[in-house]
Amino acid sequence: MQLDFSALSPLEAYRWLASTVTPRPIAWVSTCSAAGISNLAPFSFFQVISDEPPTLMVNVGLRGDGELKDTARNVMETGELVIQLVSAGHAEAMNASAATLGQGVSEFEHCAIASEASSQVRPPRVAGAAVAFECRAAQVMPYPPGQPNCHLIFAQVLLAHVDDRVLDERGRIDPGRLDLLGRLGGSSYSLTRERFDMKRPD
């Protein structure tokens, strides 16, 4: 089977990409508007892209009506965001925060998701998140340039909050304790509970 992506509709292309490039980590992004209203939303087109400077990238698509999502708008207005990783215990709350709400409605309040203050940025963070990265937007890039349908947010990590409960005896991340969700195609997710190790060759 071969797929000519130039002949696929955007929806078909999305379905093939989203169901094959898996599992994808989920960025649970909290932001604040210039008026101080908090927002929380999950995005699975997400990855670490640099360690010097430490930088994460989140793809935030446009709304169905072509308007900016609150996440992109808030980052453009304030330049700040917090990116939480999603452990299994937060699966339902993360999914609830994906609902399309009116502009100015906080998912923290609407979904009864507990928050706590960040240290270096204005947006709050999810209380109890295993890992939360406080970030400053290094660049927000519309893509594709000619007729953008999303914005790529390059987020430089300023500070990370790591729950001591996900650390092993050496003080390093234990993947089993971290227990992250992975995004698959459609409505499917995976867990990182089954793993194996391989030593890279010299």
N, C-alpha and C positions, 0 to 999 in steps of 0.2 A: 504494500500500500504506500502510495506517495500522496502528499498534501501540497498542493500549489497554493501558498498563502495569499498570493495575489488574486486568487479566484474566490477566496473565502470572505464572508461578511465579517465585520468586526466581532459580532457575537460568536460566530463559529471559530474564529481565530482565538478568541478568549477561552472558549471551552476546551479547545485542544491544548493550549498552553497551560491553562490552570489545572488540567487533569493529568498532564504528563510531567511538568516540572514540580515534583512533589517529593517529600513533604516540604512545605514552606513555613518558616517561622512567622509568627504573627506579631506585628507591632501594634500594641494597644496604646494609642497616642492621646495624651491629654494636652490641651491648649487652653488659652484664655483669650477672649476678644479684647479689643482695646477698652471696651466698657467694663471689663472684669468678669464677664460671664464664662464659666468653665465649660469645656466640651471634652468628650471622651469617645473615641471611635477606633475600631480595629481595621488593620490593613495587612493583607498577606503578600503583597508585592513589596517585599522588604528584605534588606540584607545589610551586613557589615561590609563596607567597601574599602576601608583604609584603617591602618593602625597608627599612622603618623601623618597627619593628626588623626586621632581616633574619630572615625566618621561612620555614621549609619545613613542609609538611603531608604526613603519611603516614597512609594508611588501613590499619589492621591488623585483618583479619577474625578472628573466632573460629575455633578449630579445629573440625573436623567433629563432635566430641563436645560442642561448646558451651563448652569451656574456653578460657581465655586462651592465646594463643600466647606463647612465651618472650619475644619482642620486647616485646609490650605489658606483660607482667608485669615484666620487667626495668626498663623505663622507669618504670613506676609505683613500683617499689622504690627506684630510684637517681636518677631524674630526668636521666639522661645517655644519649646515643647518638651514634654517628658515622654519617653518611650518605655513602656512596660513590656516585659515578656509575659506570656500567658501560660500559667501552670494549669494542670487539670482541675484543680479546685476552683479556678475562676472561669471555667468554660461557660457556664450558664450566664454569668454576669457579662462576660465578653460578648456573647451572642446577643443578649438583650440590648447592649449598647450599640449594636449595629442597626437598630431601627432608625428609619428616617423620621426625624423630628423637625419641628419648625425652627427657624433661625432664632437663636436666643434662648432655646430650651436646653438646660444642662442635663446631660445623660447621668451625671453623678446623682442629681436629685431625682430625675424621672425614674431611674432604675434602682434607686436606693443603694448606690455603690459608695462605700465609705472612702473618704479621702483624707489625706494629711498634707501638711505644707511641705513644699520642696525647700531646698537649702539655698540654691543660687539662681533659680528662675521663678517666675510668677505662677505658672500653671501648677495646680496641685497634682499629687501623685496618688495612685490607687493604694489604699491602705492594705497591707499584707501581701503586696506583689513580691514575688521572689526576687526579681531584679527590676530596677527602674533606673533609666539613664536620663539625667537632666542634661538638656542639649540647647545649643544655640544654633540657629539656622545659618549655615555657611553660604548656602545658595538655594534659591528656589527657581527651578528651570522648567518653563513650559515645554511640553513634548507631545508630538513632533513640532518642530519650530514653525512650520507653515500653517498648520491647523491643529493646535494643541487640543488633546482630549484628556490630558492629565497634567499634573505638576510633580516633578521629581524634587523632593525635599532632601537636601544634603545636610544632615544634622551632626554637628561636631559635639562630641560627648565632653561635658564639663565635669560631671560627677556621677558616680554610680552608687545606688543603694542596693546592697546584696544582703538578703536575709541569712543570718547565721545558720539557720536550720538547713540550708541547701549546701553547706560546706562540709567537706570531709575532714578527717583528723589532721590533714596537712594544711587546712585552710583554703583548699581549692574547691571549685565547683564539683559536686557529685551529681552526674546526670540523672541518676535515679531519684535523688531527693529534689532536684529541680523539676522533674516530671512535666516537661513542656508539651504543649499541643503543637501539632503540625497540620497545616491546611492542605487538604487534598482537593479533588475536583468536586463540583456539585455541593452537596451539604455534608460531605464527609471530612472527618478529621482523623489524625493518628496520634498516638502517644509515643514517647521516647523510652518506654519501659523495657523493650527488647533491644539489646545492643550486643556488639561483639568488637573485639580489638584486633588490630593488625599493626604490626611494626613496619614503618616505612623503611625501605632499603637505603643504605648509605649512598 
